[in-house]
Structures are given as C-alpha cells and as structure tokens.
Amino acid sequence: MSRLDAVNSERSGTVSASERSAAPAVERSAPADAPARPACSNPLMRLDVSQGSVPLLLLLTLVVGPATTAFGQDSCPEARQALAAGDYARVVELLAPRVEAVAGDLACLGALGQAQFALGSYPDAAVVYSRALKLAPQHAGLHFNHGLALLKESQLVLGAYMLEHETAGRALVAFERASGLEPDNAFYRHHVGMTLELKGQDERALVEYDRALKLDPLHPESLRQRGVLLLRAGDLTGAINALQSAVQIRPADAKAVYHLGKALLANDDVEKALPVLREAVRLDGASREAHYQLSRVLLLLGKDDEAEQVRERFESLGTTELDSAGQEVAAMAGDGAARRDPRYHLAVAQQAESKRDFAGALAAYWEALELDPTIPDLHRRAALMAARTRDFALAEELFREATRRDPQSYYAHQNLAHLLGMLGRHEEAEVMRAAAREIGKPTGNSP
C-alpha cells in the first residue's frame, strides 16, 4: 500500500464539527395520551432512514405524480411486470438503455431510480432522480426520493460520520425543496429534521421535528426523535412525554421503547423503566445498549442473578477491541509504555471520533495499524476517517486492504462500493455491490 506509510506526516490538525445553529427549540410537549394511529397504507410513508431501512417499493405515483401512470399501456410492459414482481435487476437491465435512447421519459426514469434504490445503488439512483428533476423540477416526490438516495449514499460511504459531507448537504437541500413544494407534508418536514440531526445540528433538528408535529401531532418518527434529542439535552419530562406518545402509536418501535426506558431510568423511575427495557430487549435481541441498560436496572432493583444473565448476553453480542478501547485510555495515558500498545491508540481514536476530530482519529488508527495490522475491522474504520477528511484516495486504499484482509466483510465491500460510486466509477462500484450482496448483510446492528 504505497501511500499508507505517509499518513503520520500528512495528518495534523483537526476537522471541526458543523457549527450548531442558535435557533431555539420550540417548547411544546407531545401529547402523552395520544391515541393509536392507524397503519399507513403507503409503504414509502413507513420508511425510517434514520434506522437504516431500505424500501423494497417506492410508489411511482410519488415519483411521476398522481395524474400520470408509471407505465403507459404500450410503455415497456416487461419492465412493468418486473417492477411489480420485485425483479429490480431486470428493471435496470431493461430501462437503463431505454432512458438513454428516449429523452424525456419521466415514467421510466422514475422506475429506474426506484429499482436502483431497491438494489442499493444509491449513487446511480441519485443521478437518475436528478435527471428526472430536470423534466419535473416542481415535483415534491422527486425531490424527496432524490434526497433519500443522497442520504443513503452519504450514510453508507461514511457510516455514522456524515456530518458536513457534501452529499448529506445535498440531501438536506432536496428535502427542504420537497417540503417547500408541499408545506403540509409532515413526512417531508421530518426528513429535514432527521438530516439536520445526522449533521449534528440538534437545535435546528428540534425545530423541524416540532414543525412536523404541528402538521401531524401523531407523527411517530418525529415524536421519537424529538424525545431522543430532548433526552440528550437533559429535558427528561419532555423526553418521556414524547417517547411515551411515540410508543403508544407504534409499540414495536424498538428504538423508541429503548429510549423511553433510558429516559425513565435517568429520571430515577427505576421500577417503570424495568418493563420498558425488558420490552426493548424483546424487540431487538441484538441491541447491546438495551441489554446494558436492562442489566443496570436489574442491579438497582436487587435482581442480581438476572442482571448477571443479561450482562453475559450483553458481552456475547460482540464487544470488540474497538468497542472496549475507550475504557483503557484514562488508565494508560500516563504510562509511556502505553504508546506501544495498540489499545491506547484505539482509545485515542475513539475519543477523537466522539469530538468529531476525524483527522486526529485517522492518525490514531494508523498508529494502531502500525503496531498490530491484524486487529479486525481496523482498516475499514481508518478508511471511514480518511473519507470523512476527504482524502478519498487513501480511503479507497484502506477499504481495498480491508476487503483483502477479510474477503467476507459485507461492510468493507459495501463501503468501498459507495465510495467508488461517489467518485463516478460506477462499473467498479457495481462489482463491489455484487460482492456484498453475495456475502449477505449480517444480522444485528451495523458496526
């Protein structure tokens, strides 16, 4: 790897986090006794990109408009049948050459974007939706779908560290345009807030969630995320009210249930927190966070045996050297020998990540790589930091090394695919996406 040995001399300084807006959060609590909300019939409206879900079907009426059918009677019936059957690869095979040959076919552009999104080809879907927007620049649904594709591209290239990345900024612009064209659409407004939250702008995100709730007081995702942000800000009463409403509307939302339990525990309502956290663990048996909080509650209530069982389950869910390193740094910082221990540098990297100092995190990961290049997933984590600092050449090199060292790593292949797509190298990206699909996405939480 020709450039990797130069990383220490090339990495200095920090990358500051995005400047937080001074816009005040609207003081408005969600109704604590909100009635159950009927299930939405539109599969797109059940999307929750903040949890990483990918829609298997984006309704084309949202893409091409309610007055236009997705396909005319004589317009590519084979693609229409493949789309209805969920054979998205066939749709792409049929429509990719057609949209190049037939200029201005909005319906086929929408169908092609839908299929590419469902296949995880988010950069390609974003390009197709951008082309469709040139034909229908005032179509809110197109702007929204364009924003979804950009958002997914940014998340999967950079993991959780999207923040100021330009693709995330373009997603925010797309969602704002969709919301501006349909100002009464709470779902569009929620995605403005969600993107601001992912960019680290919590106060502005709270304002947007509140706007969504003014349009739809029972919007479950906005209630949940409002509760999460209020919990983060220390407003326990507001957080509990919002999260209780979210859980009443959508009882199977594991994220809402978990944060409600966490808020109750923070408010010293230990006995109330216990059944809530039990339910969080039942809903998401792979959640290390829910197991950890449940074990805390059980210990506080004197249920030591059960707490130990939950703790064992927590530890079995995959504590890695990267996950546990943060606990080492304080004890090791004063020891000169610690700098020869990769755990020290992993801990420094985690601390730098938490402060959004991505250049510092990259340098620390590289120190750990020099000491022990065999640590699982370390090249991929370093690559994410290189991408976050916009050193895409180094990011590609590190991602490729990650795939070489672990040919069965779904996330290394997927991250590399999205980086290549973002760089416009779509054929190479498709090779990596195909490899990731063949490996299969692992169960449980993303790393």
C-alpha distance (Angstrom), angle and dihedral (degrees) to the residues before:
residue distance angle dihedral
M1 . . .
S2 3.76 . .
R3 3.80 101.9 .
L4 3.78 102.5 36.8
D5 3.78 96.8 83.7
A6 3.80 89.9 61.7
V7 3.77 97.0 57.1
N8 3.78 97.8 98.8
S9 3.77 93.9 55.4
E10 3.80 92.4 43.2
R11 3.81 97.9 48.9
S12 3.78 117.3 78.9
G13 3.77 137.2 131.4
T14 3.77 126.5 22.5
V15 3.76 139.5 -84.5
S16 3.76 108.4 -127.6
A17 3.79 121.9 -136.1
S18 3.77 119.7 -109.4
E19 3.74 112.6 -79.0
R20 3.74 109.9 -100.0
S21 3.78 117.5 -123.6
A22 3.77 119.5 -115.0
A23 3.80 92.2 -142.1
P24 3.81 107.7 131.1
A25 3.78 119.7 -121.1
V26 3.78 111.2 -115.1
E27 3.78 109.7 -110.9
R28 3.76 101.4 -127.7
S29 3.76 125.9 128.5
A30 3.77 121.4 -145.6
P31 3.80 115.5 -117.8
A32 3.79 109.3 -86.7
D33 3.79 93.2 -154.4
A34 3.79 98.7 46.1
P35 3.80 112.1 160.1
A36 3.75 121.7 -117.7
R37 3.76 111.7 -80.8
P38 3.80 120.0 -133.5
A39 3.77 115.3 -111.9
C40 3.77 113.5 -93.6
S41 3.78 114.4 -115.4
N42 3.79 94.5 -151.5
P43 3.82 111.2 86.2
L44 3.79 91.7 -155.1
M45 3.78 89.7 57.2
R46 3.80 89.0 57.9
L47 3.80 91.1 59.2
D48 3.78 118.2 122.0
V49 3.77 108.4 -175.8
S50 3.80 91.5 174.9
Q51 3.79 87.6 69.5
G52 3.77 92.2 47.3
S53 3.77 98.5 -110.0
V54 3.80 119.9 156.5
P55 3.80 119.6 -151.2
L56 3.77 116.3 -124.8
L57 3.77 90.1 -158.9
L58 3.81 129.1 30.5
L59 3.76 108.1 -170.5
L60 3.76 109.8 -118.8
T61 3.77 91.7 -147.6
L62 3.79 84.1 73.8
V63 3.79 90.2 50.1
V64 3.77 103.4 45.4
G65 3.79 100.5 21.9
P66 3.79 134.5 -99.9
A67 3.79 92.7 -87.3
T68 3.81 94.8 56.9
T69 3.78 127.1 65.4
A70 3.79 118.9 -132.4
F71 3.80 90.9 -119.8
G72 3.76 130.0 14.4
Q73 3.79 118.8 -131.2
D74 3.81 91.2 -95.2
S75 3.80 98.4 32.7
C76 3.80 112.3 109.2
P77 3.83 99.7 -51.7
E78 3.82 91.7 -175.4
A79 3.81 91.0 60.0
R80 3.81 89.5 46.7
Q81 3.80 90.1 54.5
A82 3.82 92.6 45.7
L83 3.81 90.6 50.7
A84 3.80 91.9 51.0
A85 3.82 89.8 48.7
G86 3.80 92.9 49.7
D87 3.82 92.9 -116.2
Y88 3.78 93.3 142.7
A89 3.80 95.8 164.9
R90 3.81 88.9 59.1
V91 3.81 90.8 48.7
V92 3.81 90.0 54.7
E93 3.81 91.2 46.5
L94 3.81 90.9 53.2
L95 3.79 101.3 38.6
A96 3.82 104.7 36.6
P97 3.84 92.3 74.5
R98 3.82 92.1 37.5
V99 3.81 95.7 57.8
E100 3.81 88.7 50.4
A101 3.81 92.2 50.6
V102 3.83 98.8 39.9
A103 3.78 112.0 51.5
G104 3.76 117.3 -152.5
D105 3.83 99.2 20.7
L106 3.79 96.8 145.6
A107 3.78 95.2 174.8
C108 3.80 93.2 54.4
L109 3.79 91.9 45.3
G110 3.79 89.2 53.4
A111 3.80 92.4 48.5
L112 3.80 92.0 47.3
G113 3.82 91.3 50.2
Q114 3.80 89.8 48.8
A115 3.82 92.4 52.3
Q116 3.80 93.7 45.5
F117 3.80 91.0 50.2
A118 3.80 91.6 50.1
L119 3.83 89.7 51.0
G120 3.80 91.4 51.6
S121 3.81 93.8 -110.4
Y122 3.79 91.6 134.8
P123 3.83 99.2 160.1
D124 3.81 90.0 52.2
A125 3.81 91.5 46.3
A126 3.81 90.1 51.0
V127 3.82 90.6 52.8
V128 3.81 91.8 49.6
Y129 3.81 93.2 48.0
S130 3.80 89.1 48.3
R131 3.80 88.8 55.4
A132 3.79 90.9 48.3
L133 3.80 90.3 51.4
K134 3.79 89.8 59.3
L135 3.81 86.2 62.4
A136 3.82 95.8 41.9
P137 3.82 108.3 21.2
Q138 3.81 93.2 164.7
H139 3.80 95.9 54.2
A140 3.81 109.1 115.2
G141 3.80 94.6 -164.7
L142 3.79 91.8 56.1
H143 3.80 91.6 50.8
F144 3.79 89.4 49.4
N145 3.81 94.3 50.0
H146 3.81 89.5 45.9
G147 3.80 88.5 53.3
L148 3.82 92.0 49.9
A149 3.80 91.6 52.4
L150 3.81 92.2 48.4
L151 3.79 91.9 46.3
K152 3.79 93.6 50.7
E153 3.81 90.5 46.4
S154 3.80 91.2 52.7
Q155 3.81 94.3 45.7
L156 3.78 95.0 49.1
V157 3.78 95.3 44.7
L158 3.77 94.4 48.9
G159 3.80 104.3 22.1
A160 3.78 110.9 -144.7
Y161 3.79 92.4 -19.5
M162 3.79 101.5 83.0
L163 3.81 98.3 120.9
E164 3.81 108.1 129.2
H165 3.80 96.8 5.3
E166 3.80 109.3 137.5
T167 3.82 93.8 -126.0
A168 3.81 89.9 58.6
G169 3.80 88.6 49.2
R170 3.80 90.7 53.1
A171 3.81 89.3 49.7
L172 3.80 89.5 53.8
V173 3.81 90.9 51.1
A174 3.82 90.4 50.0
F175 3.81 93.0 50.6
E176 3.81 91.2 46.5
R177 3.81 90.2 52.0
A178 3.80 91.4 49.2
S179 3.79 90.3 49.4
G180 3.79 91.7 46.7
L181 3.81 90.9 53.2
E182 3.82 92.0 47.1
P183 3.81 104.7 27.4
D184 3.81 92.8 172.7
N185 3.82 93.6 58.6
A186 3.83 108.1 106.4
F187 3.80 92.0 -173.9
Y188 3.81 92.3 60.3
R189 3.81 91.5 45.1
H190 3.82 90.4 50.6
H191 3.80 90.4 57.2
V192 3.80 90.6 53.4
G193 3.80 87.5 56.4
M194 3.78 93.3 43.4
T195 3.81 92.8 53.4
L196 3.81 91.5 47.9
E197 3.81 88.9 51.2
L198 3.80 91.2 51.2
K199 3.80 88.2 50.3
G200 3.83 89.1 55.9
Q201 3.82 96.1 -108.2
D202 3.80 98.5 128.1
E203 3.79 98.9 163.9
R204 3.79 93.5 53.0
A205 3.80 89.5 44.2
L206 3.82 90.7 54.9
V207 3.78 89.9 53.8
E208 3.81 90.8 52.4
Y209 3.81 93.6 46.9
D210 3.79 88.2 51.3
R211 3.81 90.5 51.3
A212 3.80 89.3 51.2
L213 3.80 90.1 50.9
K214 3.81 91.5 50.9
L215 3.79 86.9 57.4
D216 3.81 93.3 43.0
P217 3.84 115.8 10.8
L218 3.82 90.1 -168.7
H219 3.80 97.7 52.3
P220 3.83 99.8 136.3
E221 3.80 100.2 -158.6
S222 3.80 93.2 49.3
L223 3.80 90.8 47.9
R224 3.78 90.8 49.9
Q225 3.79 96.5 46.6
R226 3.79 91.6 43.6
G227 3.80 87.3 54.7
V228 3.80 92.0 47.9
L229 3.81 92.2 52.1
L230 3.80 93.1 45.1
L231 3.80 89.3 50.9
R232 3.79 89.4 50.9
A233 3.81 89.3 50.3
G234 3.83 92.9 49.8
D235 3.83 97.6 -110.1
L236 3.80 94.6 134.0
T237 3.81 97.0 170.3
G238 3.79 93.2 51.2
A239 3.81 91.3 43.7
I240 3.81 93.6 51.1
N241 3.80 92.8 47.8
A242 3.81 93.3 50.1
L243 3.80 94.8 43.7
Q244 3.82 93.2 46.8
S245 3.80 88.9 54.0
A246 3.81 91.4 47.9
V247 3.81 91.4 51.0
Q248 3.82 92.5 47.5
I249 3.79 89.8 53.9
R250 3.79 95.7 41.9
P251 3.83 111.1 19.0
A252 3.82 93.7 177.2
D253 3.82 94.8 58.1
A254 3.80 98.3 116.5
K255 3.79 93.1 -169.8
A256 3.81 93.0 53.9
V257 3.81 92.1 45.8
Y258 3.81 92.1 49.3
H259 3.80 93.9 49.9
L260 3.81 91.1 46.5
G261 3.80 89.5 55.1
K262 3.79 90.7 46.6
A263 3.83 91.0 50.2
L264 3.81 92.2 49.1
L265 3.80 90.1 50.0
A266 3.81 91.2 49.3
N267 3.82 87.5 51.1
D268 3.84 90.1 53.5
D269 3.82 91.6 -113.1
V270 3.78 89.4 134.6
E271 3.81 97.9 159.2
K272 3.81 91.3 49.6
A273 3.78 90.8 46.8
L274 3.82 93.2 55.5
P275 3.85 100.1 71.0
V276 3.80 90.8 39.1
L277 3.80 93.5 54.4
R278 3.80 91.0 43.8
E279 3.80 87.0 56.8
A280 3.81 91.1 47.1
V281 3.81 89.8 55.6
R282 3.81 91.0 46.4
L283 3.81 91.6 51.6
D284 3.80 94.6 46.2
G285 3.77 111.9 23.6
A286 3.82 90.6 176.3
S287 3.82 95.2 58.4
R288 3.79 109.7 114.1
E289 3.81 90.3 -174.3
A290 3.81 93.6 56.7
H291 3.82 91.9 47.8
Y292 3.79 91.1 49.4
Q293 3.82 94.2 50.8
L294 3.81 91.4 44.8
S295 3.81 90.9 52.9
R296 3.82 89.3 52.2
V297 3.80 92.2 52.4
L298 3.80 92.6 47.6
L299 3.81 90.9 52.1
L300 3.80 91.4 49.5
L301 3.81 89.5 52.7
G302 3.80 93.0 48.9
K303 3.82 95.1 -110.4
D304 3.79 92.4 134.6
D305 3.81 99.1 159.1
E306 3.78 94.0 51.8
A307 3.81 90.4 42.8
E308 3.80 89.3 56.2
Q309 3.81 91.2 51.0
V310 3.81 91.3 51.1
R311 3.79 90.1 46.1
E312 3.80 90.9 53.6
R313 3.78 89.4 50.8
F314 3.81 89.5 49.3
E315 3.80 91.4 53.2
S316 3.81 91.8 47.2
L317 3.80 91.7 57.5
G318 3.77 93.3 80.3
T319 3.77 117.8 -75.0
T320 3.80 101.9 -176.2
E321 3.78 133.2 -171.7
L322 3.80 87.7 -100.9
D323 3.81 92.8 51.4
S324 3.78 96.4 47.6
A325 3.79 99.7 38.3
G326 3.79 95.1 90.9
Q327 3.79 89.8 69.5
E328 3.81 90.6 60.9
V329 3.78 103.6 55.1
A330 3.81 99.9 78.1
A331 3.80 93.1 50.2
M332 3.78 94.0 44.3
A333 3.80 102.0 39.4
G334 3.79 95.5 88.5
D335 3.78 94.6 47.0
G336 3.81 116.1 91.9
A337 3.79 90.5 -156.6
A338 3.81 89.1 58.0
R339 3.78 90.4 76.7
R340 3.78 87.8 67.5
D341 3.81 90.0 55.8
P342 3.86 115.7 85.1
R343 3.82 90.2 -147.2
Y344 3.78 89.2 68.1
H345 3.80 92.3 55.4
L346 3.81 91.8 44.4
A347 3.78 87.9 54.9
V348 3.81 91.5 48.6
A349 3.81 89.2 49.8
Q350 3.79 92.0 51.8
Q351 3.77 91.6 49.6
A352 3.80 90.4 49.2
E353 3.82 90.6 49.7
S354 3.80 91.0 51.4
K355 3.81 88.1 54.9
R356 3.82 91.0 45.3
D357 3.79 90.1 -117.3
F358 3.80 93.7 143.8
A359 3.80 96.8 168.8
G360 3.79 89.3 53.4
A361 3.80 91.1 47.6
L362 3.80 90.9 50.9
A363 3.81 91.8 51.4
A364 3.82 90.9 49.1
Y365 3.80 93.0 48.2
W366 3.77 88.7 51.1
E367 3.82 90.8 52.8
A368 3.81 87.5 54.0
L369 3.82 90.9 47.4
E370 3.79 91.5 53.8
L371 3.81 90.5 52.1
D372 3.82 97.2 43.0
P373 3.83 118.8 2.2
T374 3.82 90.9 177.1
I375 3.82 96.0 73.0
P376 3.83 106.1 122.2
D377 3.82 117.2 -104.8
L378 3.80 93.6 -0.8
H379 3.82 96.4 120.9
R380 3.80 90.7 51.5
R381 3.80 92.4 49.5
A382 3.80 90.5 49.4
A383 3.81 89.1 48.5
L384 3.81 90.7 54.8
M385 3.80 89.2 54.9
A386 3.81 91.3 48.0
A387 3.82 89.4 52.2
R388 3.80 90.1 47.9
T389 3.81 90.1 55.3
R390 3.83 88.5 47.9
D391 3.78 94.5 -114.7
F392 3.79 90.6 135.5
A393 3.81 95.1 167.0
L394 3.79 91.2 58.0
A395 3.81 90.7 42.3
E396 3.80 90.5 55.0
E397 3.79 91.6 48.5
L398 3.80 92.1 50.7
F399 3.81 93.9 45.1
R400 3.81 90.1 51.3
E401 3.78 90.4 50.3
A402 3.81 88.8 50.1
T403 3.80 91.1 53.9
R404 3.81 90.6 46.8
R405 3.79 92.9 51.7
D406 3.79 93.9 43.5
P407 3.82 110.3 25.3
Q408 3.83 89.5 178.2
S409 3.80 96.0 56.3
Y410 3.80 106.8 121.2
Y411 3.80 93.6 -171.0
A412 3.82 95.4 49.0
H413 3.81 90.5 53.8
Q414 3.81 93.0 43.0
N415 3.81 93.5 47.7
L416 3.80 90.9 49.1
A417 3.82 90.8 47.8
H418 3.77 92.3 54.8
L419 3.77 93.4 45.2
L420 3.81 90.2 52.4
G421 3.79 90.9 47.1
M422 3.78 91.0 50.9
L423 3.81 88.3 52.1
G424 3.82 90.3 53.2
R425 3.81 96.0 -109.7
H426 3.78 94.1 127.0
E427 3.81 99.9 162.2
E428 3.82 91.7 54.4
A429 3.78 89.2 44.7
E430 3.79 91.5 54.2
V431 3.81 90.6 53.1
M432 3.82 89.6 55.3
R433 3.82 92.4 44.8
A434 3.79 90.2 51.7
A435 3.81 89.8 50.9
A436 3.81 90.4 50.3
R437 3.80 91.6 49.6
E438 3.80 90.4 50.2
I439 3.81 91.1 50.9
G440 3.82 91.7 47.2
K441 3.79 129.6 -138.4
P442 3.82 111.4 -79.4
T443 3.79 119.3 -122.0
G444 3.79 121.5 -109.4
N445 3.78 130.4 37.4
S446 3.79 122.6 -18.5
P447 3.83 114.9 -105.8
